[in-house]
């Protein structure tokens, strides 16, 4: 069975750096991530429920604007390539197949900022320059 992979971008203001920048969205069955292309703040979501559900199931009001996106991908449940509804909030991330209703529900797990090695003074051997 192939893993469903969704990779897309959504341009909006970043919750961390407050700049308008591409938010890189990547989702696979075992994890989903939203990363700012400007500051590299990354939110990681882990799966909690996989079930056939009605539109809007598992979606809660959050602290940021909710993103409602549509991407084309193969459904892991019905194996049909078609529209997948992505709903992303500050604490949840859902992917729902429009064909069969199969829904992945991810909950927010952690956030980190990817450090740029050049900005922190790190070099390839991991040592700081003298």
N, C-alpha and C positions, 0 to 999 in steps of 0.2 A: 504494500500500500504506500503510495507516495504521500509525502507531507505537503499539506496546503501551505503555500508561501505567499504572503501579500507584502509587497514593498511599494510604497508610494510616498508622496510628499504633500504637505498641506501648508500653505503660506498663511501665517497668522502671527500675532504677538506671542512671544515666549513668556511663560509664566515665571521664569527665573530672571532672564536679562531684560525683559520688557521691550525688546526690539522686535520689529516685524522681520521674521526670518522663516525659511523653510523648516518645517517640523518633519523629520524623516520617520516614517511609520513602517515598522517591520513586525509581521506576525507569523508565527509558526505554531503548531499545536502545543508545544511545551513552553512557549514564552512569547510575550509581545513587548515591544519597546517603542517609545516615542523620544526622539533625540533632536535637540535644537541644532541646526546647522551653524548657528552663530556662536553660541557659548558652550555647546556640547553637553548641556544639562540633559540627562537621560532618565526617563521614568521607565521602570521595569514592572510588568504585570505578569502574574503567574495564573495558570488556569485553575478554575474552581469547579465549574460545571460544564458538561457537554450534554445537550439535550435538544430535542425538537421542541421549539417554543414559538409563541405568537410574537409578532413585531412589538417591540417595546418591552419585552420581558427582561428582567434583570437590570433594568436601567434606573438609576437613581439620580436625583438632582445633586449636583456637585458644586464645588467652590469655583470652578472655571466655566467658561462657556463650553457647552457640549458640541462636539464636532460630529456631524452626520455626513458620512462619505459613502461612495459606492465604488467598488473595485471589481474587476473581473478576475476570477480565479477558479480553480477546480475545487469542488466541494469534496471533503474527505469522506462524507457520508454517502452521497448519491453519485459521486464521481462525474458530475456534469459541470462543465466549465460555463460559468454564467455570473450574473451580478451577485456580489456579496455586500451586504450592508454593514458598514463599520460605524460603531457609535463609541466615541471616546470622550470620557469625562476625567475629572481629576483623580477618581478612585476606582474607575471601572473601564473596561474595554470589551466590547462585544463584537462578534462577527456572526452574521446570520445569512444563511443561504436562502435566496429568494425562491429557489426551486422546491426544496424539501423542508425548509424551516429549521434545519439543523443549526444550532447556536453554540458558539464557544463563548463562555463568560470568564473573563480574566479579572482578577482583583489587583489593585496596586500593591506592590511588594516593597520596592525601594527606589531611591533616587540617588544618582551620583553625578559628579561633574568630571568628564574626561579631561585630564590634564595634558596640555601640549608639552611634549618633551623639550622643545626649544625655549618655551617660556619659563619652565621650571629649572633650566640649567642642566638637565639630565643629558647624558650622552649615551651612545649605544651600549657601553659596558655597565651602565647603571651608576657610575660614579659621577659626582659633581666636579666640575672643573675647579682647579685651585685658584 
